[in-house]
């Protein structure tokens, strides 16, 4: 993505989630300038931390005693709870010269756990303040540390590249030299030398898919950027597969909500699903009912009606899973459902 696209994505993430964007790009592409502009456009105060120049004490503060208790003073850069909404930019994260500095900031760039505040040692950051990271790619041409997979896994990696048309709009706004602008208009290949491919160990993880879920529920990205954003969380292969799956509405499995709440509208599709697609629907129903086992009368009837259309082997396995959920087992074991579930229950009892 280019700088303008990066700004669009950052503004969505910062204003609507607690996730941490990490902008990855070669020197001079405009990472810091773009972040500053994005902060200005969403009316956020901007604080820059040049981590290559900082030590652990600059991050966690200086220790002092209060009686028998040790405390750490709040660093001067740390935004207070009553200060205007602020974006703390952890610039040059992988240029931290000391290993303990990188380890100290690890906690700060990690998105806060549910119900908790983002923290750094004993300091807690108000939810009104957010964090952005930027780095040069560890491709061997920069004096940077290699970030481990655990740290990469905690951020939304945004890969930014040079783009002439984006730069030309910026140059016009800044009223840069007309000679320079005209030269580059005819020699756009001279704008910047392309660097090595920006590759990081971004792979699918449980945390990554949760981050994708947060973004899908909270943010709206232009279609051409959505896949790029997801690729920076779960990797390119998984992101492409996911986006193809999203576009293939016809082949998607029915959801638990559709089975339980809209059975009459989806009964035909349920009967026609392949076994592998049926298994996805069964998994969604099992997880949903484990989490919320209390069913309305109509939902209970819809569940049994779905069981009735399943092939024999899938039916046995599904009923076996449902019997492990006491509230659901009580419902489907009623006499009125014997024609559907009795055979499965009897077979399961014989196996036991």
Secondary structure, 3 states (H helix, E strand, C coil): CCHHHHHHHHHHHHHHCCCCEEEEECCCCCHHHHHHHHHHHCCCEEEEEEHHHCCHHHHHCCEEEECCEEEECCCCCCCCCCCCCEEEEEECHHHCCCHHHHHHHHHHHCCCCCCCCEEECCEEECCCCEEEEEECCCCCCCCCCCCCHHHHCCCEEEEECCCHHHHHHHHHHCCCCHHHHHHHHHCHHHCCCCCCCCCCCCCCCHHHHHHHHHHHHHCCCCHHHHHHHHHHHHCHHHHHHHHHHHHCCCCCCCCHHHHHHCHHHHHHHHHHCCHHHHHHHHHHHHHHHHHCCCCCHHHHHHHHHHHHHCCHHHHHHHHHHHCCCHHHHHHHCCHHHHHHHHHHHHHHHHHC
